Amino acid sequence: MSGDRTFDYVIVGGGSAGCVLAARLSEDADKTVCLIEAGPRDRNPFVHIPATIFTLMRHKKLNWRFMTAPQEKMGGAEVYIPRGKVLGGSSSINGMVYIRGHRTDYDDWAAMGSPGWDWDGVLPYFKKAERNEQFGDDPLHGDSGPLNVTFIDRPSALHDTFVAAAEQLQHRRTDNFNGVEQDGFGIHQVTQKGGRRWSTAVAYLNPARSRPNLHIVTEGRVTRVLLENNRTTGVEIADGAARRVIGARSEVILAAGTIASPHLLMHSGIGDGAALSAQGVTVNHDLPAVGKNLQDHVAARVEYDSPSTVPYGISLRTLPRHAVQAVEYLLFRRGFWSSNLVEGGGFIRTLPDLPRPDIQVVFVPGKRGQNGRLIGWGHGFSTSAVLLRPESRGEIRIASADPLAAPVIDPQFFTDDRDLAALVLGYREIRRLMNSPVFEKFRGPELMPGRDFDTDEALSSWVRNTAGTIFHPVGTCRMGNGADAVVDPHLRVHGIEGLRVADASIMPTLIGGNTNAPVIMIAEKAADMIKAG
């Protein structure tokens, strides 16, 4: 694209939400749409082969590879936060798990000041997005949407053992985490089709590419939203040392994600006025809640070595098997390389009187590699306990007046003592599960944390100092009304005309599950709101 141009809608961020918005808004042939993505097109083959997720989690070109600020309650640890930097965004690099959360999560949103976002208000948009190969005729699922949802064709044989161990502890078996009851253990459904990743770039954007009213910009870094008299007029894009402008006649929609959307607002002079002034940014609109309310799913894992080659892993004994599996995938798109590696899990309540599950269990039937990679040398398996609704709240800040400088990401993990207490309870339960007699023939030494960590004090210290996340940051452009909100229930930025945010940053609270499906729902609902005016 050369020179400056103007469109009816300018969408910043070509990720999970942005691709949905671009496809839906360009359905109106009378409206022009420009989608701007900071990363490249999704041409890298690793994006489309599910099991190569292990290369994407730290990919230097397709991943922002953020790190948090040192966490005071974690001994100063810096926690890794991957985010997609490619068309499809994090839906092009994530674990493809399709879990919507608990229905009461959305009722909570409505009760906190966002009418229309209760379960009955969001379910039609989940269904509109979804084409479920197994549950399409179920009243809770869709059968004709762009987003293909299915089970992988051949999960690891270790999953039968995993679910049997859960049943021995009196947990139920389930075949649908998005059904009437969330509690239980089973296999995840995934966003795949024909053994390939089905990102929003593939599901939504590719069918819309040929529309003459849709323009797609890749490797375009937006540096600020342009304002005149508290109304958006477009955006500025970094082009080497120069800057170019993309104008917006109707709206600018930020879909850059929980980290980048508030960062962009702040560099546009929209945020906490005192904090912006201190960094040398001209204040255009004092909106203190921008960047606040950061939440993520903090997790801790237990890991075992294995004498068996049934668990996934890389070893001399399995090299011939890997060669056969590669040929099988090339010819038939099935087998190991169609696995998302995080194939199954569960939801549990750590206390019997809880109204809904508070811990998600994630099972990886393979040996973890260095730096948190999902597959490494040798054979083993691991299970993580994930705290679903943390009480701790963090923030995103700008580091300087330079819009290209990385943001300061400060989740403030474990600043609320309730989070550590609940996670330790969940951790004890997954450790009990992994020590079930049915795992005996697969279970070798406990690698993490090790048998010496057994008391409440030792486990609390271990969890606090080694926890990570499962990469679900939300909340930094909170939806609602009042001083703690950034956008209203129609996702319009308070006090600014022609500017909306439609991504995970608008979530008032974390949902009890994986966040990709809810982000797609948010974008579907936002598109209808925008079309309605």
Secondary structure, DSSP 8 states (H G I E B T S, - for coil): --S-EEEEEEEE--SHHHHHHHHHHTTSTTS-EEEE-SS--S--HHHHSGGGHHHHTT-TTTB--EE---BGGGTTB--EE--B-STTGGGGTS--B-----HHHHHHHHHTT-TT-SHHHHHHHHHHHEEETTTTTSTTS-BSSSEEEB--SS--THHHHHHHHHHHTT--B-S-TTSS---EEEE--BSEETTEE--HIIIIIHHHTT-TTEEEE-S-EEEEEEEETTEEEEEEEEETTEEEEEEEEEEEEE-SHHHHHHHHHHHTTEE-HHHHHHTT---SEE-TTTTEEEB--EEEEEEEE-SSSSSBEE-GGGHHHHHHHHHHHHHHS-SGGG--S--EEEEE-SSTT-SS--EEEEEE-B---GGG-SS-BEEEEEEEEEESS----EEEE-SSS-TTS--EEE--TT-SHHHHHHHHHHHHHHHHHHTSGGGTTT---EEES-TT--SHHHHHHHHHHH-EE-S--B-TT-BSSSTT-SB-TT-BBTT-BTEEE-SGGG-SS--SS-SHHHHHHHHHHHHHHHHH-
